[in-house]
Amino acid sequence: MDSRESASSGIKELLEKENVKVMVMELPAGDYYIPSAYENLQGYLIERKKGPDFVHSVATGRLWDQVKRLMEVSKDSNLKCLMIFEESLATIKKFTQWNTKAIAGILSSLYADWGIDVVFMPSKYWSALFIYQLAKRVQGDKEAKVHPLRRVDKASDEDPPFVQARKVLEGLPNIGPVVAERMLRHFGSLKRIFNATIEELMEVDGIGRTKAEKIFRLINQKVVD
């Protein structure tokens, strides 16, 4: 479950009442990641939208950026994409005065152009139950291995040096854009980061010993004989 979603949705608490183990982390896309425990079944990457958030994301164009990220991450990780919509379309029309054809056009684009299924739920309670049942289908009684989701933008010559350096760091194990920026602000350069000890890496907020050891091992291990 994405850390930003867990702070306010109430879904985490509802899932835990069903004895679901919920891991909170920073996801590169989506709000919920359900890994599969079986090779023949795909896991799920889910974006949850409430009415006001949906309206705002459409009005600002943010919806399509989110959809693009969903598709990039799901493709790289072999996941199915879903969008949970917690609102009635009648309510959206009433408070926005949007044309019904425009609303239907957005939904049809999600499905036909992007291959994203939209599931309508009346409340967070039903959303939590839906997520719970999906997890049961792809995990059963097994504990699925949680593979890190990655969406790494390639550094471009057109990017400012700070952005180029941040994108380089995002290729390290379990390093997202937030921690990558903290590393740069703490050390000041890629050279100092790559020369850092495990203890020095642990000085960065968000990097514990396990993560620091993985980063240190990758940087210093011999990869070519």
HUWONOR-V245155 format. One line per field, one symbol per residue. phi: phi as a letter, one per 20 degrees, with the letter a starting at -180 (. if undefined). psi: psi as a letter, one per 30 degrees, with the letter a starting at -180 (. if undefined). burial: + if it has 16 or more other C-alpha atoms within 10 Angstrom, else -. A space follows every 10 residues. Layout:
# HUWONOR-V245155
phi: ???
psi: ???
burial: ???
This chain:
# HUWONOR-V245155
phi: .ffffffcfn fgfffffeme fdddbeefam dccdfeecfe ceecccddce ggfffffffe nfgffffffg ffffffdlde dcceddaeff fgffedmffg fffffffffg efedmdedde cfafffffff fffffffdcl eedffeegec bdfffdffff gffgffffff efgmdeffff ffffffenbf gfffefefff fffefodeff fffffffffd ffdcf
psi: kkeeefffef eeeeeffghk jkkkljkfll fkjjlkfkfg kkakkkkkkl eeeeeeeeef ffefeeeeee eeeeefghlk klkkjikkfe eeeeffgkke eeeeeeeeee eeefgkkkkk kflfeeeeee eeeeeeefeb gljkkjkkkk jjkkkkffkl eeeeeeeeff flkgjaeeee eeeefeffle eeefgkleee effkkfjaee eeeeeeeeef kkfk.
burial: ++--++---- ++-++----- ----++++++ +++++++--- -+++++++++ +--++-+--- --+--++--+ ++++--++++ +++++++--- -+-------- -------+-+ -----+++-+ +--+--+++- ++-+++-++- ---+----++ ++-------- --+++++-++ ++-++++-++ ++++-++--+ --+--+-+-- ++-+--+--- +++-++---- -----
